Amino acid sequence: MAAGIRVTVWNEGIHEKEMPRCQEIYPLGMGGTIGAYLRQQPGIASVHCSQLDDPEQGLSDEILDNTDVMTWWGHKAHDQVTDENARRVQERVLKGMGLIVLHSGHYSKPFTSLMGTRCNLKWREHGEHGEKERIWVVDPAHPIVEGLPEYIELPNTEMYGEPFGIPQPDQLVFISWFQGGEVFRSGCCWHKEAGRVFYFKPGHESFPIYHNEYVMKVIYNAVKWAAPVRMANGYTQGNYQPLEKLD
């Protein structure tokens, strides 16, 4: 990726319109906040921010053709993403586009289709202040944890708990502990044909989680990890002629 990574930040964009607290915390919107951070990082060639109410739901062929890695945040309107758009995102991942799924995006159509499961979990919102979450690094050699301390502590967040209805991750990077006692696989990696998928739990709309330097560093590291691998001659599938003479 010598020319840099082209990122699309897809954000549902509903809470920012309906919730004064979300507007106060994220005047740029959650997607805009993530996009502004990524634009400042080395190796990022471009950042495009898309929302559900954009033309073609911000998922046009033109946008996808210019995306190496997509981040996805959704919550209230998973069902409003068209099946066709979800299918096209899924197909782009299988062909090599990276996908970073954030917080309640675990229920999104692209993620559940790539996982092949319902992706259910436990959850709890503990009043207006939430509860403490401690995100432990469990794979210190993984590139997504570069530059992080051994854990990230978030004082106010929503609880997600096991069992998390996902297929076994190829790599488990983070496990979260919550003040109420639960644990959760909060950072998971998968290889899906030519593409890579990373799920990262933090990101509730009522708390300033995307202003945490370490949370943002995880997203940036994940973008670098998920960027497509450019093979010299690509790769082929389907009917294939033999390289050696067959008797």
C-alpha positions in Angstrom: 0.0 0.0 0.0 2.8 2.4 -0.9 0.4 5.1 -2.1 -1.5 5.1 1.2 -4.8 3.6 2.4 -8.1 4.9 1.2 -10.6 4.8 4.1 -14.4 5.1 4.1 -15.9 5.8 7.5 -19.5 4.6 7.4 -21.7 5.9 10.2 -25.5 5.5 10.6 -25.7 9.2 11.6 -29.1 9.0 13.4 -28.1 9.5 17.1 -26.3 12.7 16.2 -29.6 14.1 14.9 -31.9 12.9 17.7 -29.8 13.0 20.9 -28.5 16.3 22.3 -25.9 14.5 24.4 -24.5 12.8 21.3 -24.4 16.2 19.5 -22.6 17.7 22.5 -20.0 14.9 22.7 -19.6 14.6 18.9 -20.2 18.0 17.1 -18.6 16.5 14.0 -20.7 13.3 14.4 -19.1 10.0 15.4 -18.1 9.3 11.9 -16.7 12.8 11.5 -14.7 12.4 14.7 -13.2 9.1 13.5 -12.5 10.5 10.0 -10.8 13.7 11.4 -8.5 11.5 13.5 -7.6 9.2 10.6 -6.8 12.0 8.2 -4.0 13.1 10.5 -2.3 9.6 10.6 0.7 8.5 8.4 -0.1 6.2 5.5 -3.7 7.3 5.1 -4.2 8.6 1.6 -7.8 9.7 1.9 -10.8 9.5 4.2 -14.4 9.7 3.0 -17.3 9.9 5.5 -20.6 8.3 4.5 -24.0 8.2 6.3 -27.2 6.3 5.9 -29.1 9.3 4.5 -26.5 9.9 1.8 -27.4 9.1 -1.9 -27.3 5.3 -2.2 -26.8 5.2 1.5 -23.2 6.3 1.1 -22.3 2.9 -0.4 -22.3 3.6 -4.2 -20.0 1.7 -6.5 -17.9 4.8 -6.9 -17.3 5.0 -3.2 -16.6 1.3 -2.8 -14.2 1.3 -5.8 -12.2 3.9 -3.9 -12.2 2.2 -0.6 -9.4 0.0 0.8 -10.8 -0.2 4.3 -14.2 0.6 5.6 -15.2 1.3 9.2 -18.8 0.7 10.1 -20.9 2.1 13.0 -24.6 1.4 13.2 -27.3 0.9 15.9 -30.9 1.9 15.3 -31.3 1.3 11.6 -29.6 -1.9 10.7 -32.8 -2.9 8.9 -32.8 0.2 6.8 -29.5 -0.7 5.0 -30.7 -2.4 1.9 -29.9 -6.0 1.3 -28.3 -5.1 -2.0 -25.9 -2.6 -0.3 -25.1 -5.1 2.4 -24.4 -7.8 -0.2 -22.1 -5.4 -2.2 -20.1 -4.6 1.0 -19.8 -8.3 1.8 -18.6 -9.1 -1.7 -16.0 -6.3 -1.6 -14.6 -7.7 1.6 -14.4 -11.2 0.1 -12.4 -9.6 -2.8 -10.0 -7.8 -0.4 -11.5 -4.7 1.2 -10.9 -4.5 4.9 -13.8 -4.0 7.3 -13.6 -2.6 10.8 -17.0 -3.1 12.6 -17.5 -0.9 15.7 -19.7 -1.3 18.8 -23.3 -2.2 17.9 -22.3 -2.8 14.3 -22.1 -6.4 15.4 -25.8 -6.6 14.3 -25.2 -4.9 11.0 -26.1 -6.8 7.8 -22.6 -6.8 6.3 -21.1 -8.2 9.6 -23.8 -10.9 10.2 -23.6 -12.0 6.6 -19.8 -12.3 6.8 -20.0 -14.2 10.1 -22.9 -16.4 9.1 -24.4 -16.2 12.6 -26.8 -13.9 14.5 -24.0 -12.2 16.5 -26.2 -12.0 19.7 -24.8 -11.0 23.1 -25.6 -9.8 26.6 -25.9 -6.0 27.1 -26.6 -3.5 29.9 -26.9 0.3 30.1 -26.3 1.2 33.8 -27.9 4.6 34.1 -26.5 7.8 32.6 -23.0 7.1 33.7 -22.7 3.5 32.5 -19.9 1.4 34.1 -16.2 0.9 34.0 -14.7 -1.3 31.2 -11.1 -2.6 31.2 -10.0 -3.8 27.8 -7.1 -6.2 28.2 -4.6 -7.0 25.4 -4.4 -10.8 25.1 -2.3 -10.9 22.0 0.7 -8.6 22.6 2.4 -9.6 19.3 -0.6 -8.5 17.1 0.0 -5.4 15.0 -3.4 -3.9 16.1 -2.0 -3.4 19.7 1.2 -1.6 18.6 1.8 1.4 20.9 -0.8 0.4 23.4 -0.5 -0.2 27.2 -1.5 -3.6 28.5 -5.0 -2.5 29.0 -7.3 0.4 28.1 -9.6 1.7 30.9 -12.9 3.4 30.0 -14.7 4.8 33.1 -18.1 5.1 31.5 -19.4 2.6 29.0 -22.1 0.1 28.1 -21.7 -3.5 29.1 -21.5 -6.2 26.4 -21.2 -9.8 27.7 -20.7 -13.4 26.6 -21.8 -15.6 25.1 -21.1 -13.6 21.9 -22.7 -15.5 19.0 -19.8 -15.2 16.5 -17.6 -17.9 14.9 -14.3 -18.5 16.6 -12.0 -15.6 15.7 -8.9 -16.3 13.8 -7.1 -14.0 16.3 -8.5 -12.8 19.6 -6.8 -9.5 20.4 -8.8 -8.0 23.3 -11.0 -9.2 26.1 -13.0 -6.7 28.2 -13.9 -6.9 31.9 -16.8 -4.9 33.2 -17.6 -3.4 36.6 -20.6 -5.7 36.9 -18.4 -8.8 36.5 -19.0 -9.8 32.9 -16.3 -10.4 30.3 -16.5 -10.1 26.5 -14.3 -10.8 23.5 -14.0 -7.2 22.5 -11.4 -7.3 19.7 -11.7 -10.1 17.2 -10.0 -10.7 13.8 -11.1 -12.9 10.8 -9.8 -13.6 7.4 -12.6 -13.8 4.9 -11.3 -15.0 1.5 -9.1 -12.1 0.4 -10.4 -9.7 3.0 -9.9 -9.0 6.7 -12.5 -8.2 9.3 -11.9 -6.7 12.8 -14.6 -6.2 15.4 -14.0 -3.7 18.2 -16.5 -3.2 20.9 -16.0 0.3 22.3 -18.2 3.2 21.0 -21.5 3.8 22.8 -23.0 7.0 21.5 -23.6 8.5 25.0 -20.0 8.5 26.1 -16.9 10.3 24.6 -15.2 7.0 23.7 -14.0 8.1 20.3 -12.0 10.9 22.1 -9.9 8.3 23.9 -6.4 8.3 22.4 -5.9 4.5 22.8 -9.3 3.6 21.3 -8.5 5.7 18.3 -5.1 4.2 18.0 -6.7 0.7 17.9 -8.9 1.9 15.0 -5.9 3.3 13.1 -3.9 0.2 13.7 -6.8 -2.0 12.6 -7.1 0.0 9.4 -3.4 -0.7 8.6 -3.9 -4.4 9.5 -7.0 -4.7 7.3 -5.6 -2.9 4.3 -5.7 -5.2 1.2 -2.6 -7.2 0.3 -1.6 -6.4 -3.3 -0.4 -9.6 -5.0 2.0 -9.1 -7.9 -0.3 -11.0 -10.3 -3.5 -11.0 -8.3 -5.2 -14.4 -7.8 -7.6 -16.5 -9.8 -10.5 -18.7 -9.1 -12.8 -20.9 -11.2 -11.7 -23.2 -14.0 -7.9 -23.1 -14.2 -5.4 -24.5 -16.7 -2.6 -26.8 -15.4 0.9 -25.3 -15.0 2.5 -28.7 -15.8 1.7 -31.1 -18.7 -0.9 -33.7 -17.7 -0.7 -37.2 -19.1 
